Amino acid sequence: MGSISFWMCLVMTICTWNKTIGCTWMRTLPRSPSMFQVFSNNTITMLQKMGHEVSRESQIPFPDKQYRKVNNFKADEQMAFISHTLNAIKKLYSSGKYESTAWDQKGVDKFMNDLYRQTSELVKAMKTSQSKSVERVNKNMSLHFKFLKNYLKREDYSASGWEDIRTVVLAHLQRLDTTLSSQ
């Protein structure tokens, strides 16, 4: 009887171990990047390689205010924000209307796959409920990405329009990476 209790206790400990040490997708040993950071760096590098230097200043405003608010969030709230923003980026690029660009389709596909992997792993690690402040910031970010989508439509999905979007999305990915690093 005692050995059954011991084994049940051991199995329960092993089954809950991952929950107690936290999300391994987001955190690893000190001075080693998490899997999220590896994929984040990959998406940033791929997006940088997809385009070229833009000679004109972008007309698209960047939501710095939202990122400043996120810096004060708890770790799980930041994860919810990161997930929401990555989903918005994925949705923006999933239109597939970038024929006017000189982007390599394989590079775009890899970029999209990495975005998908990041968002799906974050969803697994997140709590379901969100605070009002996270909902407010996410709503403002949704409006920002709606503006980006409308901007592309106004630019008729031109190469220069996509370059403007790529530049803004690159800034988003870099800020998300910085947000994660500050945890």
SULQUIPE-V998084 format. One record per residue. N is the residue number from 0. PHI is phi in whole degrees, -180 to 180 (999 if undefined). NEAR is the number of other C-alpha atoms within 12 Angstrom. Layout:
BEGIN
n = [N N]
phi = [PHI PHI]
near = [NEAR NEAR]
END
This chain:
BEGIN
n = [0 1 2 3 4 5 6 7 8 9 10 11 12 13 14 15 16 17 18 19 20 21 22 23 24 25 26 27 28 29 30 31 32 33 34 35 36 37 38 39 40 41 42 43 44 45 46 47 48 49 50 51 52 53 54 55 56 57 58 59 60 61 62 63 64 65 66 67 68 69 70 71 72 73 74 75 76 77 78 79 80 81 82 83 84 85 86 87 88 89 90 91 92 93 94 95 96 97 98 99 100 101 102 103 104 105 106 107 108 109 110 111 112 113 114 115 116 117 118 119 120 121 122 123 124 125 126 127 128 129 130 131 132 133 134 135 136 137 138 139 140 141 142 143 144 145 146 147 148 149 150 151 152 153 154 155 156 157 158 159 160 161 162 163 164 165 166 167 168 169 170 171 172 173 174 175 176 177 178 179 180 181 182]
phi = [999 -65 -70 -65 -63 -61 -67 -63 -64 -63 -62 -63 -64 -65 -66 -97 -56 -60 -68 -80 -87 96 -78 -73 -67 -95 -129 -139 -65 -56 65 -127 -72 -75 -62 -60 -64 -62 -67 -62 -63 -63 -66 -63 -63 -63 -67 -63 -73 -66 -114 -135 -63 -94 -82 -103 -75 -69 -91 -95 -72 -105 -81 -57 -59 -66 -67 -63 -64 -65 -59 -94 -77 -73 -57 -69 -71 -65 -61 -63 -65 -60 -61 -61 -69 -64 -63 -66 -65 -59 -64 -63 -81 -76 -62 72 -96 -117 -65 -72 -89 -98 -70 -73 -61 -64 -66 -64 -62 -66 -58 -65 -63 -67 -62 -60 -63 -61 -68 -68 -70 -66 -61 -63 -89 -87 -77 -82 -86 -126 -74 -63 -67 -66 -61 -65 -65 -64 -65 -65 -68 -61 -65 -62 -71 -66 -61 -62 -64 -66 -60 -61 -63 -62 -82 57 53 -73 -61 -69 -64 -67 -65 -62 -65 -59 -64 -68 -64 -61 -63 -62 -62 -67 -68 -63 -64 -66 -60 -65 -66 -79 -68]
near = [7 8 9 10 11 12 13 14 15 14 13 15 15 14 13 13 15 15 15 12 16 18 25 22 29 35 25 17 14 8 9 14 20 22 23 36 30 24 30 38 28 27 38 34 21 30 37 26 21 29 28 20 16 19 10 13 13 22 18 25 22 26 27 19 15 31 30 17 23 34 28 20 27 20 25 28 33 40 39 38 43 44 36 34 39 43 31 33 38 31 22 32 29 19 18 19 22 29 18 19 23 19 26 18 18 13 22 32 21 23 35 32 23 31 39 27 26 38 32 22 25 34 25 20 27 26 18 13 13 21 18 13 21 31 22 20 32 32 20 25 33 25 20 29 32 20 23 35 30 19 26 29 20 14 21 17 26 20 24 29 31 40 36 32 40 37 32 33 38 31 26 34 38 26 30 37 34 22 29 35 25 15 19]
END
